[in-house]
Amino acid sequence: MKVIFMGTPDFSVPCLEALIKTEEVVGVFTQPDKPKGRGYELTPPPVKVCAENNGIPVFQPTSMRNGETLEIINTLNAELIIVVAFGKILPKEVLESVKYGCINIHASLLPKLRGAAPIQWSIINGEKETGVTSMQMNEGLDTGDMLVKKAVSITENMNAGELHDKLSVLGSEVLLETLDKLKKGELNPQKQDDSLSNYASMLSKELCPIDFSDSAKNIHNKIRGLSPWPVATTKLCGKTLKVHESRLSEKRTNATAGEVVSTESGIMVACGDGKTITLTEIQLEGKKRMNSLDFLRGHAIEKGTILGR
């Protein structure tokens, strides 16, 4: 089958690699190169690198709503468009431009989390399970009919980066199963129940500050969900302290929320529900990321210190 692939970040690459092995990928659409690093050097998206390494034509339009883009799609004579974390809205004329339309691989068990950051929000919200859904795209935001679903468990200490990698691989499995059923005429599209949907908004650094008056579990989920980016933060003696990793503790306390109650196994902090959380991987402003025990060997933190100030 002749297929056009649309995707941009690392998450999309396993799906593109799977397509290359099984179908005829006639073109890849991805976001324009962006400046990165201290030198702001133009850097190609991971999908572009993969496509070029496999000799596939790459297109990087600034808009999907101009006639030129649709003309390119028409000249490729594809039967299907696969979309995986592309990052651009597709207009109706693109959705209807090929025989089988556009199928999206979405990193949640729809309709639960629609939007830009379902992986992170599934952890922040304390979900025990998430997964990948293939969907026949329509003009709405992740509202199309569901085709194939596969679920995975979210363990207590799994962070967003680890879940991202797991779902990225799972996405390629969902894609191949969807294509197999499409070819056999066995797809059974299911309408989404809009009442069960939540919006997974884009992440921003405004989400990062930790409110220790919240429950230990909610704080732990936030730290996991914001790792590896944009990373939860607090203040230590007026300096920003990034918190990359934490563990829930069994110790209960009457201490003030945000108060350091122990430094024996890391930085144990009191939370608003009387429970505690241990900050295990941290990074003080201007310093390297390190295990909190290693940090404590060079930076004494007294019991009773209040974080967040």
C-alpha positions in Angstrom: 0.0 0.0 0.0 1.3 3.5 -0.8 1.4 5.5 2.4 2.2 9.1 3.4 3.6 9.5 6.9 3.2 12.7 8.9 5.1 12.9 12.2 7.8 14.9 14.0 9.4 13.8 17.3 11.2 10.7 18.6 7.8 9.2 19.5 6.9 8.9 15.8 10.0 7.1 14.7 9.1 3.5 15.6 5.9 3.9 13.6 7.7 5.2 10.6 10.3 2.4 10.8 7.5 -0.2 11.0 5.8 1.3 7.9 9.0 1.3 6.0 9.4 -2.4 6.5 5.8 -3.3 5.6 4.4 -0.6 3.2 5.6 1.7 0.4 6.2 5.0 2.1 6.0 7.6 -0.8 6.6 10.7 1.3 7.1 12.0 4.8 5.7 15.3 6.1 7.3 16.8 9.2 7.8 20.1 11.0 10.5 22.5 9.8 14.0 22.3 11.2 14.3 24.3 14.5 17.3 26.0 16.2 18.6 24.0 19.2 21.4 24.2 21.7 23.6 27.1 22.8 24.5 27.8 19.2 20.9 27.7 18.0 22.0 25.4 15.1 19.2 24.3 12.8 18.3 20.8 13.8 16.1 18.4 11.8 13.3 16.5 13.5 13.9 12.8 14.3 11.4 11.8 11.7 13.2 13.7 8.9 16.5 12.0 9.9 14.8 8.6 9.7 13.2 9.3 6.4 16.3 10.7 4.7 18.3 7.7 6.0 15.8 5.5 4.1 15.8 7.6 0.9 12.2 8.8 1.4 11.2 12.3 0.1 10.7 14.8 3.0 8.4 17.8 2.9 8.3 20.5 5.6 5.5 22.9 4.9 4.9 25.8 7.2 1.2 25.4 6.7 -1.1 22.5 5.7 -3.8 24.9 4.5 -2.3 26.1 1.3 -2.9 24.7 -2.2 0.8 23.8 -2.6 0.7 21.2 0.2 -2.4 19.6 -1.1 -0.9 19.5 -4.6 2.2 17.6 -3.2 -0.1 15.1 -1.5 -2.0 14.5 -4.7 1.1 14.0 -6.8 2.3 11.3 -4.4 -0.8 9.1 -5.3 -1.0 7.6 -1.8 -3.9 5.5 -0.6 -3.5 6.3 3.1 -2.0 8.9 5.4 -0.6 7.9 8.8 -0.3 10.7 11.4 1.8 10.3 14.6 2.5 13.3 16.7 2.8 15.6 13.6 2.0 18.8 15.5 -0.1 20.5 12.8 -3.9 20.5 12.3 -5.0 18.9 9.1 -7.8 20.6 7.1 -10.7 18.8 5.7 -9.3 18.7 2.1 -6.2 16.9 3.4 -8.2 14.5 5.5 -10.2 13.5 2.4 -7.4 13.6 -0.1 -6.6 9.9 -0.2 -8.7 6.7 -0.5 -8.6 5.5 3.1 -8.3 9.0 4.7 -6.0 9.7 7.6 -5.3 7.4 10.5 -3.8 8.8 13.7 -1.8 6.9 16.4 -2.7 8.6 19.7 -0.9 8.0 23.0 -3.9 7.4 25.2 -6.9 5.2 25.6 -9.4 7.4 23.9 -11.6 9.2 24.6 -10.0 9.7 28.0 -7.2 12.1 27.2 -7.3 14.1 24.0 -4.8 16.8 23.2 -1.1 17.5 23.1 0.3 15.8 26.2 -1.6 12.7 27.1 1.4 10.8 28.3 2.4 13.3 30.9 -1.1 14.0 32.1 -1.9 10.3 32.5 0.8 10.3 35.2 0.0 13.6 36.7 -3.6 12.6 37.0 -2.5 9.4 38.8 -3.8 6.9 36.2 -3.0 3.3 36.7 -3.4 2.5 33.0 -3.0 4.1 29.7 -2.2 3.0 26.1 -2.4 3.7 22.4 -5.4 4.2 20.2 -5.5 4.3 16.4 -8.2 6.6 15.1 -9.8 7.5 11.8 -9.2 11.3 11.8 -11.9 13.9 11.4 -11.9 17.7 11.7 -12.2 17.6 15.5 -9.3 17.4 18.0 -8.7 13.6 18.5 -12.5 13.0 18.2 -12.5 10.5 15.3 -13.7 6.9 15.4 -11.5 4.5 17.4 -10.0 1.6 15.5 -7.5 -0.4 17.6 -6.6 0.0 21.3 -3.8 -1.5 23.3 -3.3 -0.8 27.1 -0.2 -0.7 29.4 0.0 -0.4 33.2 1.6 2.7 34.8 3.7 1.6 37.7 4.1 3.7 40.9 7.5 5.2 40.0 7.3 5.3 36.2 8.0 8.8 34.8 6.8 10.4 31.6 10.0 9.6 29.8 9.8 5.9 30.5 6.1 5.8 29.6 6.8 7.7 26.4 9.3 5.1 25.3 7.0 2.2 26.1 4.0 3.8 24.3 6.2 4.7 21.3 7.0 1.0 20.7 3.4 0.1 21.4 2.3 2.6 18.9 4.0 0.8 16.1 2.3 -2.5 17.2 -1.1 -0.7 17.1 -0.3 0.7 13.7 0.6 -2.6 12.2 -2.5 -4.3 13.6 -4.7 -1.4 12.3 -3.2 -1.8 8.8 -3.6 -5.5 8.8 -7.3 -5.2 9.7 -7.8 -2.4 7.1 -6.4 -4.7 4.4 -8.6 -7.6 5.5 -11.7 -5.4 5.8 -11.9 -6.2 9.5 -11.8 -2.7 11.1 -14.8 -2.0 13.3 -14.8 1.8 14.0 -16.2 2.8 17.3 -17.6 6.2 18.1 -16.1 8.1 21.0 -18.2 9.1 24.0 -17.4 12.8 24.4 -18.6 12.8 28.0 -15.7 10.7 29.0 -13.1 12.9 27.5 -10.5 15.2 29.2 -8.2 17.6 27.5 -4.4 17.0 28.0 -3.1 20.5 27.5 0.5 21.3 26.5 3.0 21.4 29.3 4.6 24.7 30.4 7.0 25.8 33.1 4.1 27.4 34.9 3.2 23.8 36.0 6.6 23.2 37.6 6.5 24.7 41.1 5.6 22.0 43.7 2.9 22.9 46.3 3.8 20.8 49.3 0.4 21.5 50.9 -0.9 19.0 48.4 -1.0 15.3 49.1 2.2 13.2 48.9 0.7 11.1 46.1 -0.3 14.1 44.0 3.1 15.6 44.4 4.8 12.3 43.5 2.6 12.1 40.4 3.5 15.6 39.4 7.2 15.0 39.7 6.9 11.8 37.6 4.7 13.5 35.0 7.0 16.4 34.5 10.1 14.3 34.2 12.2 14.6 32.0 10.6 17.9 30.9 9.9 20.5 32.0 10.8 19.2 35.5 9.1 19.9 38.8 10.7 22.6 41.0 10.9 24.1 44.4 13.1 26.6 46.3 16.0 25.8 48.6 17.2 28.8 50.5 16.0 31.1 47.7 17.6 29.0 44.9 15.6 26.9 42.3 15.8 23.2 43.0 14.7 20.9 40.2 13.2 17.6 41.4 13.7 14.9 38.8 12.7 11.9 40.9 10.9 11.1 44.1 9.7 8.2 46.2 6.6 8.0 48.4 7.5 7.4 52.1 5.6 5.5 54.8 6.6 8.0 57.5 3.8 10.3 58.7 4.5 13.6 60.4 2.9 16.7 62.0 5.5 18.9 60.5 4.7 21.9 58.3 4.1 21.2 54.6 7.4 21.6 52.8 9.5 21.0 55.9 12.5 18.7 55.7 11.9 16.0 58.3 14.8 13.7 57.5 18.0 13.5 55.4 18.9 9.9 56.2 17.8 8.3 52.8 17.4 11.4 50.8 15.5 14.7 51.3 12.3 13.6 53.1 9.7 16.4 53.0 6.4 16.8 54.8 3.2 17.1 52.7 -0.2 18.6 53.3 -1.9 15.3 54.1 0.5 14.4 56.9 2.5 12.0 54.7 6.0 12.4 53.4 7.8 12.2 50.1 11.5 11.6 49.5 13.2 13.7 46.8 15.8 11.3 45.4 17.2 13.0 42.2 17.6 16.7 42.3 19.5 19.6 40.7 20.3 22.8 42.4 20.3 26.0 40.3 23.7 26.1 38.5 24.7 22.6 39.5 24.5 19.1 37.9 21.7 16.7 38.4 22.6 14.2 41.2 21.3 11.6 43.6 20.1 13.5 46.7 22.4 11.5 49.0 25.4 12.6 47.0 24.0 16.2 47.1 23.7 16.1 50.9 27.4 15.2 51.3 28.4 18.5 49.9 25.3 20.6 50.8 24.1 20.2 54.3 20.3 20.6 54.7 19.1 21.0 58.3 16.0 19.2 59.5 13.3 21.9 59.8 14.4 23.7 56.6 11.3 24.7 54.6 11.3 24.2 50.9 9.5 26.5 48.6 11.0 29.7 50.0 
